[in-house]
Amino acid sequence: MSERERGHAPGEFAELSGGMTHYEWHGPRSDRIIVLVHGLSTPAWVFSGLIKGLLMMRYRVLTYDLYGRGFSDRPPDDQTLEFHTRQLGELLDWVGVRVPVTLMGYSMGGAIASNFAAEEPDRVDRLILLASAGFTYLPSKLLETARKSGTFGNWLWGLLGGRYLLQTARADAKGPTAIEDLPKRIGTELGRRGYLAAILSSERHTLSQSLQPVQREIGAMYIPTLAIWGAEDSVIPITSVGDFAAWNRNARQEVIEHAGHGLAYTHPKEVLAAIREFLREVPE
């Protein structure tokens, strides 16, 4: 990520062990903090339809871009779950957060948030998961083939991955969405070196990992947890509700009807309503 590109970025940068990480604070200073962790292909802007509602819940919101996405650097490391979790912990240290936070993770971000909560429970007071990875996962045929095919997979994803992501964004933009220029935003990402490689690396090293032991540990530690699912999610199917109930019996779950995997931006009102109800039931 060049200095010229960074000059167009809102927010600030943290110099972490894996490279520069772009982050942004939303709302006035407060010890009531929620940290949002995005997923595989959409940077921190994927939460733009939720931030105002979270501010109205008196949260100060921290968003950031995972390595390889948005304005963050593109390190060559394998993008394992531990790699992503380390970035989150180092960022909290950099910005000086010394109080437990609410963590909200979307898709792959749910796996990252969950792993961080299991590793550092004293730093997390609540956990909110949106269509979280770590359960049954049904990637596209293209991603699945690229993941399994080594060097050929690298070539295949480099050749066809951009087209696939744009087609998916255009399809999502035809429905209700808080991000009407989604195809343009994805197009901008595709114009940055390292974006497609980061997606494939995370696909190979993070998304195939089951979170059963992690979720059992979170349940045993009684970290208040809310999982929100889309009833029509074709990526993380609704069968994950049963798995999650077995792994973390203390968690609350909500299913949003007619929502797919993009529920963070296609159904923000319903997501915020579920979060408000959760916070009423689990007050500070």
Helices and strands as residue ranges (DSSP letters): H 3-6, E 12-16, E 19-26, E 33-37, G 44-47, H 48-56, E 60-64, H 81-94, E 101-106, H 108-119, G 121-123, E 124-130, H 141-148, H 150-173, H 182-190, H 195-205, H 212-220, E 225-230, H 240-247, E 252-256, H 263-266, H 268-281
